[in-house]
Amino acid sequence: MENFPLTLRSLFERSQSLFPKKEVVSRTSSGIHRYTYADFGRRAKQLSSSLQTLGVKAGDRIATFAWNHHWHLEAYFAIPCMEAVLHTVNIRLPTEHIAYILNHAEDRFLLLDECLLPLIEKIQDQLTTIEGYILITDKKELPPTSLHPIYLYENMIESGDPSFEYASNIDESAPAGMCYTSATTGNPKGVVYSHRGIYLHSLAIGLADTLGLSERDIVMPIVPMFHVNAWGLPFASVWFGSKQVLPGPAPTPDILLRLIADEKVTIAAGVPTVWTASLKVQEALQVDLTSLRAVVCGGSAAPRSLIESYEQRLKVPFYHAYGLTETSPLVTVSRLKSYQEEALMDEQLTTRATQGLLVPGLDMRIVGPRGDVQWNGQEMGEILLRGPWVATQYYKDERTQESFQDGWFHSGDIAVIDQEGFVKLVDRVKDLVKSGGEWISSLDLENALMAHSNVFEACVIGVPHPKWDERPLAFVVLKDAALQAGDKDDLLSFLTDKFTKWWIPDDVIFLHEIPRSSVGKFLKRELREQYHTYFTAD
């Protein structure tokens, strides 16, 4: 067989030869922008040409600091297809982490949205490798800014060569992109993605038993393009010729719902907080969601009650998925096996609420204190992974040895696996509540609490205890805050028929909101620090 290189150039060229008429819809600060894949391809080549004029060469890291829009999509292909490295930077990180990431990656140029200028202006004096800034805006003139030198993105497009040629001999193992984890402790860790890894990950997204992405789909990645490459959806959508709807800067639930209705979106992807907030707004808006064949949910575990609401109230299939920055990210998708569709609805929902089955192409082990766990849905262990889109190291980071051992990536996620092979996350290693020598899953408790009719959000942490080492402490945001006075006992009794007695939290604290990370995950470290002495102080 031919040793054919698996590169992003193949994805790009297919979109140009087979799908030039397909549309990309992009929400910008000035309205809705529409163009075709032919327009996208021409402009991507023009951007590559202008970057080459600035001196960008193979292997150079080029950073983006931008929302989900057509400009960002152009950079997704213009940069790696010219053999440079696309480095998408999380705009929601603390400024000290943003500065660290840009310096650690040794980025040469930074493409950034006009609305994000102030964030970069604050740290420009700390940036040691950036040689120039490229401002993404549809305005004709540069706004006042202290950044220097700075170039207008659209001017670079106009001056670029639309006939720019990409090399046909790109090394498939060469870096194409990189992302940094959103660290809860220490500095973020860099992960480099190869052309081959992105290519094969894109194929996996198109499999019928994963997301089944195809030319017929209208895809809306709500998950940011700065977060694990929007779960790979922009790459796969271009390759397969799917119409894309990019929701632009700071989209609110009402904006997202109207885009779905107006553009007849068939598949949209976001984290649980997006789908929780959208569900609440949809109750008031009642927009037409009948075009949706699925919503994809990942980033953190979705409670069963959320899945049930979408599937039974809105009649929208809910694809629960799991992955990590280190895995590009897709690892599992919760799709029922054919014979499981004959089970009672309650059993189906229980299965759908798991993280699902391992995606074809990857290997997985779940390892507990005594080795590989039994497939009984009860024995807990850490998920270990390997495969063609799984990283083998962190970028220039000594923490590599902690997570990559003996050819396996150690995820830090604790899970069980049932007889059918469905994986269910029960916690992060660091978030397990260790009470009296036994493990308690904070995730299971959170999901159970969020099934209560008056609970909007719930978070559970382990807090030091003088007798039991740790005990679970619950934090709850109510839908109706006025009811909280009598709700503590009600919530705890709500859990008693679901868990053994020693799993029940020792107390419930009501909050107006639960602190979150830049990607929407609960900041349990912050809560642990604040309530460290809750059970030990007199």
N, C-alpha and C positions, 0 to 999 in steps of 0.2 A: 504494500500500500504506500501511496505517496506520503512523504513527511510534510504535510501541508501546514503552514503556520496558522495558529488560531489567534487572530489579532482583531482589534477594533476597526481596522481598515475594512475588513470583510463586512462587518455590521454596517458601517457607514455606506460603502459602495452599493450594498444590496438595497438600501433605502433609496438611493439615487436612481438606480436602474429600474426598480420594480414599483416603487411607490411615490413618484415625484408629485402626484396630485393629492396625496393624503395631507391632512391638515394638522397644524399645531396651533392651539388656542392658548393665549397667554394673557393673564390679568396683570396689568402694570398700574403704576400710580396714576396714569392718565387715562385708563380705560382698558378695553379688550383689544388685544392685538391678534391678528390672524395672518398666517401665511402657510405655505406648503412646504413639504419636505424638500422640494427643489430649491426653494428660497433658503431654507435652513442649510442645505448642503453648500450652496454657493457662498453664503456668508461665513460658514465654518472654514472654508478654504481661504477666504479673504482674511479672517482672523489669524489663521496659521501663517499666512504670508507676511502679515504685519508683525507678528511676534518674531518671525525669523529675521526681519529687518532690524528689530530691536536687539538681535543677537542671541535669541533663545536657540538652544541646540539640544540634541538628544540627551536625556537624563536630567535636564534642568527641572527643578520643581517650580510650578506656577500655581499660585494660590488663588482660590476664589472665596469671596466673602459676600454671599448673595442669597436671595430668596429663590423660589421655584418660578422660573420664567424662561422665555425663549432665548434670552441672552446666555443664561447659564447652560441651557441645553447645547448651544453652539460651542461653548467652552468644553463641555463634556467630551466632544469629539475632536475639536480643533487641536487641543493640547496633546492628548495621547497619540493621535494619528500622525503628528509631526515628531513623535518619539520623545516628547517631553512628558512630564508627570503631572497629572491633574491632582491638586491638593485642595480638597474642599474643607473649609474651616468653619467650625460650628460658631455661628454668630451669637449664640446664647451663653457661651462660656464666660466666666469672669475675665476681665481684661488682662489680668496677670497670666492666665492660662493661654489666652489668645497670643500674647507676646511670646510666651515660651514656645508655643507650637510653631509660629512663623520662624523663629530663630532656630529651633531644633531641626526643622525640616530644611533649613537654609534656602527658603524660597527666594527667587530672584525678582519676580514681579507679582503684584497683587491686583486682581480684578475685584472691584467692589461696587455695590449699589450706592447710589447717591444718598439714600436715606440712612445708610450706615457709616457715612463719612465721620460723624463725631466720635464714634467708637475707635476708629483707627487713628484719628487726629490725637486722641488722648495718649496713645502709646507709641506714636511714630518715633520719638526719641529713643525708645528702647529697642527698635528693630535694627538688627545689625547686618542683615543680608539683602534686604529689599532695595532694588535699584530703581524701581519706578512703580507708579500706581496707574491703573487703567479704570476710569470711572464709567460705570454702566448707568446710562441715563438716556432718555429720548430728547433731552434738551440740546440745543445747538451750541450753547456756550457753557464754559466751565463755571461752576458756582465758586464763590470765594472759599478758599481752603488753604491751609498751611502745608498740605502735602506737596512734595516736590521731588522729582519731576512727576507730573501727572498728565495723562493722555485721555482724550475722549474716546470711548469704545467705538462709537459710530464713525468717528473720523478714521479710526484704524480699519474699520470695515470698508469705508469708501476708498481708502488708499491701497487696500490689499488686492492681490491678484486672484480673481475667481477661477483661474485655470491652474492654480497651485496643485502640484502633484505630490501625493503621499508615496513614500517608499513602499515597494512591493516585498521587500525582504526584511520587514520588521521582525525582530526576535520575539517569539511568543512568550518567552520567559522574562522579557524586559518589563520594568515597572511601567504601569499605565496610570495608576492612581494611588492616592494614599489618604487615609483618614486617621484621626486620633480619637481614642476613647474619651468619653466624658468622665474623667476620674472623680471619684468621691473622696479619695485620699491620694495625696501625692500629685505629681504632674501627670497630665494625660500621656498615654502610650501610643506610639505611631504604628500603624499597620499599612504595609505596602501591598497593592493588588497588581498582579501581572495581567498582561493581555490575555493569556491563556485562561487564567482564573475567571476573569470577567466574562469571557466568551462562553465557557462551560456553565457558569452560574446563570447566564442569560438563557441558555438552552434549558436548564432545569426549571426556570420560571415558566417556560412554555409547555411543560409536560401537563397532560390532561389531569393527572392526579395531584398536581401541585396547584399552580394558579391558572394554568390553561390559557395563558396569554396568546392572542392571535391577531391577525390582521383585522378581524371583525370588531375587535374591542376598541372602546373609547376609554382611555386610561387616565385617571387623575391621581398622581402621587401627592397626597397631602403630607406624608412624611417628608421632611425637608431634604433637598438635594445636598445639603451639607451634613446629612446624617446617614452614614454608610451608603452613599450614592443613591439616596431615596430607595433603598432596598433593591437596587439594580433595575428598577422599572424603566428609567429613561433609556438605558442601554438596550434592553430587550424590546422596548416599544419601537425604537428606531429600526432595529433589525427586522422585526416582524411586520413593520408597516402599520402599527396601531396608531390611530389618532390619539394625540395627547392633549390634555387640558391641564395647564399649569396654573395653580391658584394664586401666585404672586405674593406680594408682601403682606405679612401679618393677617392672613385670612381668618375671619370669624366664622362661627358655625352657620350663620345665616348666609354668608357669602358662599361657603362651600355647598350648602344645600341648593342654593339657586343655580350655581354652576352645574351641579349634577342634573338638575331638572332642565336647564336651558340647553345644555350640550349633549344631553342623553348619555351621560357617562354610564359605562357598563361595569367598571371595576375601579374602586377607589381604595387607597391604602393609608392607614394612619394608626396612631397609638391609641390605647383605650380612652385616654382623656378626651381625645377628639371625638370619638364615637359616643362617649357619655354625654358630652356637651351638645353634640348634634342631635342626639335623641331628645333631649329636653327642649331644644329649639324647634324641632320638627313637630312636636305636639302643638305648638302655637302656629307655625307657618303652614303645615300641611301641604308642602310642595309635592310634585309628582316624582316619586322615586322608582317608578315601575321599570325604568331602563336598567337599573342596577341588577346585574347577575350575581354580584358579590361585593361585600366590603372585606378588606383584608386588615387584620388587626395583629400587631406585634409590638415589640419594644418592651412590654411588660405583660404579665398575665392578665387576661380579660376575665372578669367574674362571669359565672354562669348566667346570672340574672341579666347581664348586658346582652349576651348571645341570645338568650330567650326572647328579650324585647325586640331585637332586630328580626329574628326569624319568625316569631309568632305575631307580633303586633304590626311590624312594617312589611313582613313577607319578603325580607331581603336575606339571602344566604350570607352567613358570617363565617369567614375563613380565619381560623385562629392559627397563627404561625409563630415560630420561634427561631431566633438567630442572634448573632453577635457581630460586633465590628470585626472580630478576628475571623469570621466565617462568611464574609461578603454580602449579605448575612445569612441567607436561607439555610436552615437545618431541618426543621420539621414543619409539616402542615397537617392540620386536623381535618381530614376528609374521611368520611365513613367508608368502610369496605361495603361492597354491594350487598352482602347478606345482612349487614348491620342496619340497613335501611328498613328492614322488616321488624326491627325491635320496637318496643314501646317508646313513645316520644320522650319519656323521662330518661330512659336508658340512652337514647340517642344524644340528648343534651348533655348527659354526664360525659359521654365520649367526646362530644364536640368541644367541651370545656377543657379538655387536655391540650397539650401542645402538639400532639398528633404523631404521625409516622415519619420516620427518617426519610428524607428526600433521596431518590436514586442518585448514586454517585459518591455518597459519603459513607464512612464507617463510623460506628459509635460503640462505646462501652459505657456502662454505668457501674462505677466501682465504689463499693462501700468499705468499711474497715476490714472485712473478711474476704475481699476480692469482688469479682463481678456479682451483682445482685441477682436474685431470683426474679423471673418475670411473673410476679404475683400481685403487682400494684400496691405493695406495702413496704418492701425493703428499700431503704433509701441509699443513694450513692451519688457520687459526682459524675457529671457527664464529661466524657472524654471523646474527642473528635479528630478525624483526619480525612483528607480528601483534596481534590484538585483546586478547590476554592477556599481552603482553610490555610491560614498563615502558619509559618513555621518559626517565626520569631517576631519580636518587636523591633522597630527601627532604631538602631543605635541606643539600645536600652538594656541595662544589666538585669532588669526584671524578667527578661526572656526566660531565664533558667527556672523561674518560679512556675511559669505557665506552660512551657513547652518541654516535655520530658519523654524520652524513649519513643519518639516519633508520634506522640499524641499531644493535642492541645487540651489542657486541663481548664475547663470552662469556669470553674468556681460555682456552677449551678448544681444544686441538689435536686434529684428527681427520683421518681419511681417509674416502673414500666410494667404494663399489664400483660396478660397472656397473648393478646393480639398484637403487641408491639407498640401500643400507644404510650407515649412519654408524657408524664405529668410533672411539671416543676413543682417542688414543694418549698424551695427557698434558695437564696444564695448561701454559700458556706458561712459567710460572715453574718447573715441575718437569721439563721436558725436560732431558736430559743432553746438553750440547753438547761433544762430544769431537772434537778435530781438525777443527773446522769443520762437522761433521755432527751430525744429531740422532739421539739414542737415546731410545726410548720407555721410561720407567720402568714404565709400566703394563703393557706387553707382557711385560717381564721379570718383574714381580710375578705376573702371571697364570700364566706358565710355571712359576715356582717353586712356586706353590700347587697345581700339578697333581702335584707329587711326593708320593708316598704318606706320607711322614713330615713334611710341612710343614703346619702349622696356619695360619700367616700369614706373609706376606712383604712387605717394603717396600724400594724401591730409590730412592736419591737420587744426585744428581751432586755430587761432592766435588772441590774444586780440585786440579789436577795440574800439576806444573812443566812437563811437555812437551805434554800434550794438552788443556790448558785445564781440562777436567773429565773424570773417569772415574766409571763407575757403581760404587756400593758397596751391597751387599745386606744387609738385616737380616732375620733369620728366627726365627720362633718354631716350635719342633718339637712334634709331637704327643707324642713320647717324648724328653724332654730327655736321657735317659741315653745316647742314641745319638750325641750331637752331636760327640764327639771325632773320629770318622771321617767325618762327614757333609759337611764342607766340600768335599772333592774330589769326592765323589759328587754333590753339588748342582751344582757347576760343570760336571762332565762331562754331567750331565743336560740342560744347556742347549746343549751344543755342536752337536747335530744340529738345533737349532731356530733358531739365530741365527748370523749371521756372526761370525767370531772377535772382531772389535773391539767387538761389542756385549756380550760376556760380562763380568760384573762382575769387578773386580780383586780383590775379597775378599768374604767372607761373615762377618758378625758375628751371633752367636747371642744372642738376648735372651729374657727371661722374658715380656715383653709389649712391644708397640710403642705408643708414646704416641699418643693419639687426641684429636681435637677434641671439642667438645660434641655434635656430630652424628655421631660415629663415624668421621670421616675421619682418616687418618694425619696426625700432626703432623710433616710433613717439615721444616718450618722449624726445629723443635726439634732434630731429628737433624742437620740441616746445621750448626747453630750448635755442637753438641757435637763433631762430627767434621770441622770445617772444615779442620783441619791434618793429617788422617789420612794423606794421600799426600805432603804437603810436608815433614813433620817428619822429621828423621833419628833 
